[in-house]
Amino acid sequence: MILMNVETIIEKIKRNEITLEMLDSTLCGNYVIVMAAIKNDGWALQYASKELQNNYDIVMTVVEKYGLNLKYASKKLQNDYSIVMVAIKSRSLNLKFASKELQNNYDIVMVAVKENGSSLEYASVELQNNYDIVIAAVKPDCWSLEYASEELKNNYGIVMAAIEEDHRAFRYASRELKNNYNILNKVSQYCDIFEHLPDNLKKYKNFRGWIKGHVGNGLELYNNDFDIKLTF
């Protein structure tokens, strides 16, 4: 425990000679000391008193520069729209530390997924099933298809957008769309999709040859609202 006057403590913090972690718990509840500490190092918020972790000015100062430290804010401030918005603009994956309520906020989540589609992992179940949110996530980051709802993994437009970004997103498509002719034709040139094919297709080792050799030759095609699909 270090016992010094406030002015000395602040000067030593600024010179990186001491940290908030080294101070007495009563000093970690001193607004002036904590403000100096977090301006010097945002990680210091974890050592602030519960009261100051619930202080709007303290937390906003931290997340403006160190958005990841939203995780050390109080539950109340993790549910503050302006603080969370600043934190996710700093780093979209900070959505992980937002309240459940704000993980279900359309505007918050849209900002997050546009910056990094993988933020979809931390969106609410409801927004993982929102077409606009999911399409915004998968267009720049096809891997975020993994976090879409089962319903949207079966959405032709979303899956096509994902595999156009990277064919390997095929693994996250629904079984139905893994049997979709247009989807298959888009990815069939890549041998690494074989392990992700539905069982009814895995017997075709030369998949590209199978596509070209079987279209219009005993294969049934039918219309289904969305697209032409294959049946087997």
N, C-alpha and C positions, 0 to 999 in steps of 0.2 A: 504494500500500500504506500502511495506517495502522498505526503502532506506538504502542500505549497499553497501560496495565495493564487487567486484566479488568474491574475495577469501573468504570473510566472508560468503557470500551467499552459496558458494559451500560447505564449511565446515558444515553449518547449514543444508543443504540438506542431506548431508551424515549422519548427526546425527538425521535425521527425525524431525528436529525442525521446518523447514518450507518446503513448497511444491511450485512447480512452479505456482500453482493456486493462491498463495498468493502474487505473485510478480507483479510488474508493467509490462505492456504489452511490453515495450521496452526491458526489461530483458528477456522476453520470446522469444525474437528474438536473444538472445546471444548464440552463438554456444556452448561455453564452459559450460555455466550454464545449458543449455538444455541437453547437453550430460551427465552431472553429474546427472541431475534429472531423465532422462530415465534409466540410469544404476541403479539408486536406486529404481525406480518404473516405469515400462513401461507405466502405465496409464497416466503418465505425458505428453505423446505425445499429448494428446488432448488439452493441454494448451499451446503448443508451437506455435510460429508464423506460418502463412501459408507458409512462406518461408522455415522454418525448417521442416515443415511437408512434404516438397517437397525435402528435403535433403537426398540423398541416404544413406550416412553413418549413419545419425541419425535414419532413418527408419529401415535400416538393423540391427542396434544394438538393436532396440526395438523388431523386429519380431523374431530375433534369440532366444530370451528368452520369449517374450510375443506375440506370433503370433496373438492372438485375436486383438491386437491393430493395425493390418493392417487397421482396419476400420477408424483410424484417420490419415492415410497417405493421401497424395494428390492423386487425380485421376490419375495423371501421374505415380506415383509409385505403385498404385494399378494395373497398367498395365505393371509393370516391371516383367519380367519372373522370374528372380533370387530371387527377394524379395517375390513374391507370392509363389514360390516353397518352400522357407524356411518357410514361414508362414503356409502353409498347412502341411508341415512335422511336424511342431510343434503341429498343431491341424487341422485335415482335414476339419472340418466344417468352417474354415476360408475362404474356397472357396467362401462363401457368400459375402465376401468383395472384391473379385477380380473383375477386370474389365469384362465387357461382352465379350471382346475379349479373355481374358484368361479363362473365364468360358467355352469357346468354344475351348480351347486348349487341344488336346487329351492327351498329356503327363501330363499336370497339373491335369486334371480331373482323369486320371487313377491312379495317385499317391493318390489322395484324396479318391476315392472310395475303393481302396484296403485297406486303413487304416480304413475307416468308410463308409460303403455302403450308409448311409443316406446323405452323401455329394452329392449324385446324385440329390438331390433336387435343388442344386445350379448350376448344369451343364446346359449348353445351351440346347435348345429344340433339336438341331441337335444331340448332344451327348447323350441325353436321349433316342434317337432312334438308338444309336450305339450298336450293339450286344455285342461286346467285352467289352465295358464300362459297360453295364448293367449286363452282366453275372458276371463280376468281382465284381460288387456291391452286387448282390443278393446271391452269394454263401456264403459269411460270414455274410450277413445281409439281411435276407429275406424280412424285412419290407421295404427295399428300392424299392421293386417292385412297391410300390405306386407311385414312381416318374418316372417310365419308361413310354415311349410313349405308346399310345393305341395300336400301331402296335406290340410292344414287349410284352405287356401284353397278346397278342394273340399268342405269340411264345411258342410252346410246351416246348422246351428245357429250356427256361428261367423260365417259370412258374414251371416246374417240379423241377428245381434246387432250387427254392424258397420254395416250399412246402416240399421238402425233408429236408430243414433246419428247417422249422417250418410250420406245417399244416395251421396255421392261415393266412399265406400269401395268401391262397386261395381267400380271400375276394377281392384281387386286380386283380385277373385273369379276362380275358375277358369273356363275356357271352358264347362265343363259347367253350372256354376251360373249363368252369364250366359244360359243357355238354359232356366233353371228358371222355370216360370210364376209361382210365388209371389214369387220374387226379382224377376223382371221387373215384376210388377204393383206391387211396392213402390216401384220407382224410375222407372217409365215416365212419370210426370208431369213429370219433370225433363229439360229439353232438353239439359242439359250432359252427360248420360250417353251421348249418341248416339255420340260418338267412341270410346267404350269397349265398344260392342256388338260381338258377334262378327259376322264378315262376312255370315253368312247372315241377319242381322236388319237390317243397315244400309240395305237397300233400302227399308225401311218408314220413310218420312220422318215421317209422323204416327204416332208409336209408340203413344201412348195410344189413338188411334182404331183402330190395328191390333189392339191387345189386345182392345178391346171388340167389334170387328167380326168377329174370327175365332174367339173361344172358342166351341166347340160348333158351328162351321160348317166342317167338313172338316178340323179340326185333330185329330191323334191325341193322346190323353191316355193315359198308362199309369202304373202304380204301380211304385215303385222303393224298397223298404225305407224310405227317408227321407221321400219326398214324391211328390206328383203332378208329373210333369214333362212338358214339351212336346217333341215331335219334329218335325222339319221335313223 
